[in-house]
Amino acid sequence: MPKIMLNAPAPAFTLSDFNGRSVSLADFAGRENVLVVFNRGFA
């Protein structure tokens, strides 16, 4: 298992929101905190 560093910068990434639009971490540049939630869906 890879070592997880707390308080380290997050890598650049782009994900789709609920409407299918791309959202990048760079869109939140300058904000102190960003919360990312992964919806695992329903079976």
Phi and psi restraints in degrees (value plus and minus 20) as a CYANA .aco file:
   2 PRO   PHI     -88.0   -48.0
   2 PRO   PSI     129.8   169.8
   3 LYS   PHI     -94.5   -54.5
   3 LYS   PSI     113.5   153.5
   4 ILE   PHI    -121.9   -81.9
   4 ILE   PSI     105.8   145.8
   5 MET   PHI    -120.1   -80.1
   5 MET   PSI      98.1   138.1
   6 LEU   PHI     -99.6   -59.6
   6 LEU   PSI     128.1   168.1
   7 ASN   PHI      45.2    85.2
   7 ASN   PSI      -0.4    39.6
   8 ALA   PHI    -114.8   -74.8
   8 ALA   PSI     131.8   171.8
   9 PRO   PHI     -81.4   -41.4
   9 PRO   PSI     121.7   161.7
  10 ALA   PHI     -97.8   -57.8
  10 ALA   PSI     128.1   168.1
  11 PRO   PHI     -91.3   -51.3
  11 PRO   PSI     136.3   176.3
  12 ALA   PHI     -86.4   -46.4
  12 ALA   PSI     116.2   156.2
  13 PHE   PHI    -172.9  -132.9
  13 PHE   PSI     139.8   179.8
  14 THR   PHI    -153.9  -113.9
  14 THR   PSI     111.1   151.1
  15 LEU   PHI    -151.4  -111.4
  15 LEU   PSI     144.5   184.5
  16 SER   PHI    -112.2   -72.2
  16 SER   PSI     121.0   161.0
  17 ASP   PHI    -106.8   -66.8
  17 ASP   PSI    -193.7  -153.7
  18 PHE   PHI     -82.8   -42.8
  18 PHE   PSI     -41.6    -1.6
  19 ASN   PHI    -117.2   -77.2
  19 ASN   PSI     -15.1    24.9
  20 GLY   PHI      64.7   104.7
  20 GLY   PSI     -16.8    23.2
  21 ARG   PHI    -101.7   -61.7
  21 ARG   PSI     123.9   163.9
  22 SER   PHI     -95.7   -55.7
  22 SER   PSI     115.7   155.7
  23 VAL   PHI    -149.6  -109.6
  23 VAL   PSI     105.7   145.7
  24 SER   PHI    -127.4   -87.4
  24 SER   PSI     133.2   173.2
  25 LEU   PHI     -79.1   -39.1
  25 LEU   PSI     -54.3   -14.3
  26 ALA   PHI     -81.1   -41.1
  26 ALA   PSI     -43.4    -3.4
  27 ASP   PHI     -83.1   -43.1
  27 ASP   PSI     -38.9     1.1
  28 PHE   PHI    -130.3   -90.3
  28 PHE   PSI      -1.0    39.0
  29 ALA   PHI     -77.0   -37.0
  29 ALA   PSI     116.6   156.6
  30 GLY   PHI      73.2   113.2
  30 GLY   PSI     -33.5     6.5
  31 ARG   PHI    -104.6   -64.6
  31 ARG   PSI     125.8   165.8
  32 GLU   PHI     -94.2   -54.2
  32 GLU   PSI     -60.7   -20.7
  33 ASN   PHI    -149.4  -109.4
  33 ASN   PSI     120.5   160.5
  34 VAL   PHI    -153.9  -113.9
  34 VAL   PSI     108.3   148.3
  35 LEU   PHI    -127.1   -87.1
  35 LEU   PSI     105.2   145.2
  36 VAL   PHI    -130.6   -90.6
  36 VAL   PSI     106.9   146.9
  37 VAL   PHI    -139.4   -99.4
  37 VAL   PSI     107.5   147.5
  38 PHE   PHI    -120.9   -80.9
  38 PHE   PSI      97.4   137.4
  39 ASN   PHI    -102.9   -62.9
  39 ASN   PSI      96.5   136.5
  40 ARG   PHI    -100.4   -60.4
  40 ARG   PSI     -27.2    12.8
  41 GLY   PHI      60.3   100.3
  41 GLY   PSI    -197.7  -157.7
  42 PHE   PHI    -142.7  -102.7
  42 PHE   PSI     121.4   161.4
